[in-house]
Amino acid sequence: MTAESPAAGGTGNRTSAGEQMKWLYAERFAGDVAFRSAMWRELCAGFFDRFVEPDDTVLDVAAGACEFINAVRAGTRIAVDINPAVRDAAAGGVTALVSPADDLADVADASVDVVFASNFFEHIDRPTILAVMAEAHRVLRPGGRFLVLQPNIRFCARDYWMFFDHITPIDDRALVEAFALSGFAVTTVVPRFLPFTTKSRLPKSPLLVRAYLAFPPAWRLFGKQSFLLAERR
């Protein structure tokens, strides 16, 4: 019902890495664009918007196709990705920055209310995960919120490696520790939330997404991604 987000992150050769991501995700999500956009509108309206105030500044790291940031209700919206295609994916009113997520030089200290990351940390190594969290801590205002949607290897180990760019196995418990190391207080953990991937036999229907969100018992059956909310101390 979500998953395998077009995400890219750490430092390095930004041009070549960005172009590789652009090609890889264009191939991976070919023919899936309309459904994924509709799915994220349902996810935001039915779940994520509750963690965002209408006048908040929201920063989407490794924003990829900008499906979340285009759909979320917020006063100021910023999309960051190493993939240069982020400029084309960002909707009107969304500021797009081509940058690795661990070097948000264009974002001022304590200027953001909510940072969001989806299906990202499995694409980067552990030191870079901590570097991304450190940057999120820097740009968030005191009490600001970091929302993470993340494949949980405890529940999707069989299919976790089906994507070539997955390099780090991680679960909800490890993320709690990483947040603590980075100066965050985790206030919400949903170990089982969304299914692992949209590449399944389940019908691709926005109405099904809406029904799924409204029926949490289904999460315990199909959920293979975790959701965490952490606050900047």
C-alpha positions in Angstrom: 0.0 0.0 0.0 3.1 2.1 0.0 6.8 1.4 0.2 10.0 1.4 -1.9 10.0 5.2 -1.9 12.1 7.0 -4.5 14.7 7.9 -1.9 18.4 8.9 -2.0 20.6 10.3 0.5 24.2 10.6 1.6 27.1 12.6 0.4 29.3 11.6 -2.4 29.2 12.3 -6.2 25.9 14.1 -6.3 25.5 14.3 -10.0 26.2 10.6 -10.9 24.3 9.3 -7.8 21.3 11.6 -8.6 21.2 10.5 -12.2 21.4 6.9 -11.2 18.4 7.4 -8.9 16.5 9.2 -11.6 16.9 6.3 -14.0 16.3 3.6 -11.3 13.1 5.0 -10.0 11.7 6.0 -13.4 12.0 2.3 -14.3 10.7 0.9 -10.9 7.6 3.0 -10.8 6.7 3.2 -14.5 2.9 2.9 -14.9 2.3 3.3 -11.2 2.4 7.1 -10.9 -1.3 7.9 -10.9 -2.1 5.3 -8.3 0.8 6.3 -6.0 -0.3 10.0 -6.1 -3.9 9.1 -5.2 -2.6 6.7 -2.5 -0.6 9.4 -0.8 -3.5 11.8 -0.9 -5.4 9.2 1.1 -2.5 8.5 3.4 -2.1 12.2 4.2 -5.8 12.9 4.6 -6.5 9.7 6.6 -3.4 9.7 8.8 -0.3 12.0 8.4 -2.2 15.3 8.4 -3.1 14.7 12.0 0.6 15.3 12.9 0.8 18.6 11.0 -0.7 22.0 11.8 -2.1 24.0 8.8 0.5 26.7 9.1 3.5 24.3 9.8 6.7 24.2 7.7 7.2 20.6 6.6 10.4 19.2 5.1 10.3 16.0 3.2 13.8 14.4 3.1 14.6 12.1 0.2 11.3 13.3 -1.2 11.6 11.3 -4.5 8.5 11.8 -6.5 7.2 14.2 -3.9 4.0 12.2 -3.3 3.9 13.0 0.4 4.9 16.6 0.2 2.6 17.4 -2.7 -0.4 15.9 -0.7 0.3 17.0 2.9 -1.7 20.0 4.3 0.9 22.6 5.4 1.7 26.2 5.3 5.2 25.8 3.8 6.4 22.7 2.0 10.0 21.8 1.2 11.2 18.7 -0.8 14.8 17.6 -0.6 16.4 14.8 -2.7 19.7 14.0 -4.4 17.7 13.1 -7.5 17.4 16.1 -9.8 13.9 14.9 -10.9 12.6 16.3 -7.6 12.4 19.7 -9.3 9.9 18.3 -11.9 8.0 16.2 -9.3 7.3 19.1 -6.9 3.9 20.6 -7.2 3.2 24.3 -7.2 3.9 25.9 -3.9 6.6 23.2 -3.0 10.2 24.4 -2.8 12.5 21.7 -4.3 16.1 21.4 -3.2 18.6 19.1 -4.9 20.8 18.0 -1.9 21.7 14.9 0.1 19.6 14.5 3.2 22.7 14.6 5.5 23.7 18.1 4.3 20.7 20.4 4.4 22.8 23.6 3.9 20.0 25.5 2.4 17.7 25.0 5.4 18.2 27.3 8.4 18.5 26.2 12.0 15.3 25.7 13.9 13.2 26.7 10.9 11.0 23.6 10.4 8.1 22.2 12.4 7.9 18.7 10.8 10.5 16.5 9.1 9.2 13.5 7.2 11.1 10.5 5.8 9.5 7.5 4.0 11.3 4.3 3.0 14.7 6.0 3.2 16.9 4.6 5.8 17.2 1.2 4.2 19.0 2.9 1.3 21.9 4.4 3.4 24.4 3.1 5.9 24.1 3.5 9.6 26.5 6.5 10.0 24.6 8.3 7.3 21.3 7.5 9.1 22.7 9.2 12.2 23.9 12.1 10.1 20.5 12.6 8.6 18.9 12.6 12.0 21.5 15.1 13.2 20.5 17.4 10.3 16.8 16.9 11.1 17.5 17.8 14.7 19.3 21.0 13.6 16.6 22.3 11.3 13.7 21.4 13.6 12.4 23.9 16.1 12.4 22.8 19.8 9.5 20.4 20.1 9.4 19.8 16.3 8.4 16.4 15.0 10.2 13.8 12.9 7.8 11.4 11.2 9.3 8.2 9.8 7.6 5.5 7.7 10.0 2.6 7.4 10.0 -1.0 6.2 10.4 -3.2 9.3 12.7 -6.0 8.6 11.2 -8.0 11.5 8.1 -8.5 9.3 9.3 -8.3 5.7 12.7 -10.0 5.8 11.7 -12.3 2.9 11.2 -9.5 0.5 13.4 -6.8 2.0 16.2 -7.4 -0.5 14.0 -7.5 -3.6 15.2 -3.9 -4.3 18.8 -3.5 -5.4 19.3 -0.3 -3.5 18.4 -1.7 -0.1 21.6 -1.9 1.9 20.8 -1.6 5.6 18.4 -3.9 7.5 16.6 -1.9 10.2 13.5 -2.4 12.4 11.4 -0.2 14.7 13.5 -1.0 17.8 16.8 0.0 16.1 15.2 3.3 15.0 14.1 4.1 18.6 17.8 3.7 19.6 19.0 5.8 16.7 16.6 8.6 17.6 17.8 8.5 21.2 21.4 8.8 20.0 20.4 11.8 17.9 18.6 13.8 20.7 15.0 12.9 19.9 12.4 11.5 22.2 10.2 8.9 20.5 6.6 9.4 21.5 4.8 7.0 19.0 5.8 3.6 17.6 3.4 1.6 15.4 5.5 -1.6 14.6 3.0 -2.8 12.0 1.4 0.0 9.9 1.4 -0.2 6.1 2.1 -3.1 3.8 5.7 -3.4 2.4 5.1 -2.5 -1.2 2.6 -1.5 -3.8 4.0 -4.3 -6.0 1.6 -6.9 -4.7 -1.5 -8.7 -5.7 -3.7 -6.4 -3.6 -6.1 -4.2 -5.7 -4.7 -0.8 -6.3 -7.6 1.3 -5.1 -7.6 4.6 -3.2 -10.8 3.5 -1.6 -9.1 0.4 -0.3 -6.3 2.6 1.2 -9.0 4.7 3.0 -10.7 1.6 4.3 -7.4 0.1 5.5 -6.5 3.2 7.4 -9.9 3.2 9.1 -9.5 -0.4 10.3 -6.3 -0.7 12.5 -6.9 -4.5 13.1 -5.9 -5.0 9.5 -2.6 -3.3 10.2 -1.6 -6.2 12.4 -2.3 -8.6 9.6 -0.8 -6.8 6.6 1.5 -4.2 8.2 5.2 -4.7 7.4 6.2 -1.1 7.7 6.5 0.8 10.9 5.6 4.4 11.8 7.5 6.4 14.4 7.0 9.9 15.7 9.9 11.5 17.5 10.2 15.0 19.0 13.2 17.3 19.1 14.4 17.6 22.7 
